């Protein structure tokens, strides 16, 4: 992606994105295809997943993220895919208990960002 495009894309985001490392699983429910992955960035509306062979853009997936003893799950859509790199996924439907987990993770990530900036 060219720098101008990357900047323009970043400006379209609705919420801050944080560096966040956790294990994840993507499930394409129609074909029951599962891909193990790793989260590298997380926001209130989506995440970036590191994987070699991401699902194509537009694919509807169930994202499951585990960090420590906390678990998050959301019906999602692949917003963009980068072959041999990963995929940006937008959350569409988040269960209330998963929403609470997500907010707790993001609060922790924000606190960590502030600590590193001091």
C-alpha angles and dihedrals in degrees: 000000000000117000093248091052091047091052093046090049092049090052090056092061115111097209139023118276120222134199104251128165119204140132117262142182127207119204122194096203101199094059094024090233116161126197122189111219145160127242114229100168132027136189137167090265104036150331144236116243124201112222139136099229111029123187113262121272111279096029113142111228142169110236119206118187126186125191118168107318094332123102131197129187132180139166102240147169129229103245096184136355129207113196113236090007115059147259141277110229127196119210113232105171123020124183113234094246090050090048089057091050091049092050091049091051091048092048089053091048091050091050090050091050090052092049091052091049093056 
